[in-house]
Amino acid sequence: MKADSRRQPTRAVRVGTVQIGAGAPVAVQSMCATRTRDIDATVAQTAQLQRAGAAVVRIAVDNDKDVEALKEIRRQTDAVLAVDLQENYRLAAKVGPHVDKIRYNPGHLHHVERDKSVADKVAWLAAVARDTDCAVRVGVNCGSVAPEFLARYPDDQLEAIVQSAMYHCRLMEELGFERFVVSLKDSDPQKVIAANQRFAAARPEVPLHLGVTEAGMPPEGIIKTRLAFEKLLAQGTGDTIRVSLTLPNDRKHEEVEAGHHILDDVAHDRFISVPDFGSGLNIISCPSCSRVENESFVELAARVRELTRYAQAHRITIAVMGCRVNGPGETDDADLGLWCGPSTVTLKKKDVKLGSYGYQQVLPRLREELDRLIAARGVSAA
């Protein structure tokens, strides 16, 4: 397969000292997995990611205490910082002066101030970004698509994702704000490819941030990500990337290293044969980040992988999610899902909750449900 070296002619978006788009080198990003209020740990991890080659480092902010910590983190690092607004877009005004980019999820804007329109909320965000010299990322995720667009496209979630992103682009451009990038993410690499291709065909000038969300643990998570990135980057689509892996904190920099490795391989026409994730056991797990409410989630994801090896031949998806933000929605489509909270794990079958268990107790229950699922499909679990 020959890589197409021609980059999509997107417009330039400045994020601090980094340019995204307009032919600039593809920027590799990552996200801190430390708790933002742990200032020393977050500053240390920011430096860790910088050393690995992260052009932009993202930090999650969920409340005013996180904002106060962010101010001190900003004072102690020269990294180009992005902030994830989580479900509270109103924090943008407080964090804007201390970061270089604000990321919001269109699917989360309806959670607060329900009497305000989405258009009014986006107008406020654009004004904050302009006043604080910030870029914006419109980050659309498969598990948290705005309800309005899911209702509009009930039989085509990909189209709901694409149209949601395009709507938010139009809102900001009508306000005269064009300093934004877009991401359209899913845990299925084929859906990531399709969504980004659809969007790029309709809005070729808008810079794209590429990512396979909940890619899981290495090496499978890297393979899934490569499957999407190789296809898109070879077509000239993508201006900045993140490899989202489930990793312990001391290995978080491996996300950045994997991203640079993929970019180098694509640039030199080196492509790999990848497994077909449409068949066989597929374990997805979200990247370890500061939203994770119990660090035992990373260990649990690894134990799930070991426990379920006997089911490799069966076309079953198991999702292991580490936070309340994405956990509920992004386990709904999995055959079996584990939504990990601070002290308990909610076991699900599709969108049906089967019960809540301790981190140690959930594994035997998972095995029971997996065996039942295999048996129900007419194949012995032995």
N, C-alpha and C positions, 0 to 999 in steps of 0.2 A: 504494500500500500504506500503510495507516494503522498507525502504531506504537501498541502497547498500552503506555500509560504506567504501568500497574500493575505494580510490581515483585513478584516472588515473595517472599512473607513469610518469608524465611530468618531464622535466628537470628543474633545478633550475635557476631562473633569479633574480638577485639582483637589487632592486630598492632602492637606498640609504641604509637605515638600515632595509628594509623590504625584505624578501624573498618571491617570488611568485613561486609556483610549487614545485615539488619534495616532496610532502606530507606536506608542510608548511600549517598552518591554512589559510583558504580562507580569503583574504584581502578585506575589504570593502572600496570602494573609493567614492568620490563625487567631485563636481566641483563648484568653486566659481561662484556666479551669479552677483557679483559686477563688476563694470567697473574696469579693471586692473589699469588704471591710477589713480583711487581713492585709493591711497595706504592705508590710514587709514581703509577704509571700507573693503578692500580686506584682510588686515592683521587680522582684527577683525573677518571676516567670516572664514578665515583659522583656527583661534583659535576655533571658534564655531564648525566647522566640526571636528576638532581634539578632542574636549571634548566629542563629540557624539560617537567617536570611529573610525574616518576615518584614515585608515593606510596610504593612499595616497590622496593628495588634488591636483586637476588639475586646472590650470589657463590658460585662453586663451590669446594669444599674436598675435596681428594683424599688428603691425607696430613698428617703432623705439621708439616712445613715450611709448608704452607698455613695450618694452624691458627695458627702463630706469627705469620705475616704478617697474618692476620685480626685478631688482637689489636691490632696497631698500626693497622690500617685503622679498626677500631672507635674507637680513641682519636682519630683524625684527622677523623672524619666524624660528623655528627648524623643521617645518613640512617637511615630505617627499613630494617634489613637482614634479608634472608632468606638462608639458606645451603642450597646443594644438596649433599646428602651423597654424591652419586655412588654408588659400589658398596660403600662402607664405612660401614654404619650406626653402627658403634661410635664414630665420631668425634663423634657427637651430644653426648656428655657434655663434650667439650673445647670445642666451639664454642657450645654453648647459652648460656653466660654472656655471650657477646659479640654475640649476634644477637637478633632479635625473632621470627623464624619459622624453622622447620626443615622442609625439603621432603625427603621420601623417596619412592622409587619401589617399590611392592610387588613388582614384578618383579625387583628387585635384592636383596631380602632373603635369597634362597637362596644368594647367591654366597659368603658367609662364614659360618663357624660352622654348618656343615651339620647338625651333631648337635642344634642347637637348633630348636625349632618356631617357625614364623612368629608364632604367638600370643605366645610368650615374648619374641620380639624386639620386637613392637609394644608389649607391656606395658612393656618397658624404655624404649623411646622415649617413651611417654606419661609415664612417671615422670620422665625427664630433662626433658621439656618443662614439666611441672608445676613441678619444682624450680627451673628456670631462667627461669620466667615467659615461656615461648615458646609461640606458636601453632604449628600443624603444617599442612602441606599434604600430602595423599595424592595424589601425582601419577602417574596411570596413563597410560602411553604405548603406542601401537599396536605399536611395534617391540620392546617389552620386557615383554610381558604375562607374569604369573607362569605357569610351565609347568603348574601344577595346574589353572588355570582354562582354559588352552588345551586341555588334555586333556579337561576336563569339557564344553566346548562346542566340539568340533572343527569344526563347520560354521557357527559364528556367532561370529566374533572380536569383534564389537560386544558381544554378550552376555557374552563372557568379560571384556571391559574393564569393563562395568557391574557384573557380579557380583563382580569382584575389588575394585572400589571399595566396594561395599556391604558386603562381608565385613570390610574394614578399618574401615569406620565402626562396624560392630557390635562389633568387638574393642575399639575405644577407648571406646565408650559403655558397654560392660559393665564397663570399668575406672573409669567415672565421669568420663572425659575427653571434653569436647565442644568444646574450643577448636580446631576443625580446619575446613579447607575441602578441597574435592576438585576435581581437574581430570581430565578425560578427553580426551586429545588424539590426533589423527591428522593426517596430511598431506592427507587428502581432506576438504574442507569439508563435504560431505554426510554423511560418517561422523561428523564432529564434531557436527553438528546432531543426528543420530539418537542418538548415544551420550548426549549431554547431555539430550535430551528424555526418553529412557528413564529415566535416573537421576533427573531432576527429578520425573518422575511418581511414582517409587517413594519418593524421599526429598526432598520439597519443602522441608523445613526446613533442609537442609544447604547452606551457601553454596558457590557454584561459581566457580572460576577458569576463564575461557575462553581457549582458545588453539588455533591451527592450527599444529601443529609442522612444522618444515621447510617453511614456506610458500614460501621461496625469496627471490628478489631483487625489489625494486620495479621496475615497478609491479605485476607479476603477483602477487607475494606479498601485497601489500596487497589486491588484488582478491579473491584466495582467502580471505583473512581476513575481509574485509567480507561475503563470501557467507555465512559461518557466523555472524559476529557480528550482522549485521543481522537474520537470522531469529530467533536466540535472544534478543537484547536486546529486540526488538520484542514478543516473547512474555512479557517480564518475567523471563527466565532469564539469570543471570549477575550476579555481584557484584564481580568484579575481572577484568581482562583483560591479556593480553600479546600484542602483535603481534610475531611471531618472523620477523625478516628477515636475510638474508645481506648484511651490510654491513661495510665497513672500519671500523676503530675510531673514526675521526674523524667518522663519520656515524651512530654507534650511537644517538644521541638521536632519530633519525628514527623509530625504533620507537615511542617515546613520543608523538611528535607525531602519528603516524598513528593511534595509539589514541585520543587526544583528538579527532581529527578525526572518526573513526567515531562516537564517543559523541555528539558535537555533532550530527552529521547525523541519527542515529537519534532523538535528542531532538526534533529539528525536522522529523521525518517526511521527511527527504531520503534517498532510496534510489537506488541505481544499478542499471542493467542489467548483469549480469555474464555473462561467457562461460561456456559449458558445458564444464566441465573433464572431463566424461565422454567427450568426443571431441576429437580433435586431440592434438598433442604437449603433454605435461605434464612440465615440469621441476620437481622438488622439490629443495630444498636446505635443510640445517639452518641455524638462526640462528647467526651468528658469536657465539661465547661462549668462556669461558675453558677449555672442554674441547677446543677446536680445537688440534690438535697441530702445525699448520704454517699460518701466516697466508696462505701462497700458495693455500690452499683457496678463499678469497673470490675471488681473481683467476681461479682455475680454474673456479669456478662460472659466472662471467661469460663466460669463453671457451667453455664448453660451450654456453651459450645461443646465442652467436654462431655457433658451428660447426654447430649443429643446426637453424638456421632453415629450411634447405631441406626439413626433414621436418615442417613445421608441420601439414600436412594429415593426417598419419598418427596413429592412436590408439596412441601409445607413451608410456610413462612412463620418464623417466631420473632417477635419484636421485643427488645429490652430497652425501655426508655427511663431516663433518670430524673425527670423533673415534672412539675405540675403544669408547666407552660405548654410543652409539646406532648407530654406523656399520654393524656387522655385521647386526643384526636389521632395521634400517630400510631396508636396500637389498634385502632378500630378496624383497619383493613387486614391485619395479620390473622392467620389462623389461630395462633395463641399469642397473647401479649402479656408482658410483665411491666407494669407501671410502678416505678420505684419511688416511694416517698421517704420521708425522714426516718421512719422506723419500721414501716411495713411495705409489702409489695402487693399490689392489686393484680391478681391473675385474671385474664380476660380470654374469652373465646369470641373472636370478632369484637363486636361492640357490647357483648354481654359480660358483666362482671361475675366471676365465679367465686370470689372471696378475697379477703386480705390475709396475708401471712407474714410471719417474720422472715428475715433474709435467709435464715437457715431452713425454715420449714417449707418455703415455697418450692424448692427443687423436687422433693418427692411428689408434690401435687402436680407440678409441671409434667413429670414423667407419666403420672397416671393419665392426665389429659392427652398427652401425646400418644400414648398407647391406645386410648379410646379412639382418637382421631384416625390413627392408622387402621385400626380394626374396622371402624365404620366405613372406611373406603375399600374394605374387602381384602386387605393385605395383612398377614400376620405380623405382629410387632416383634416376634422372636428373632 
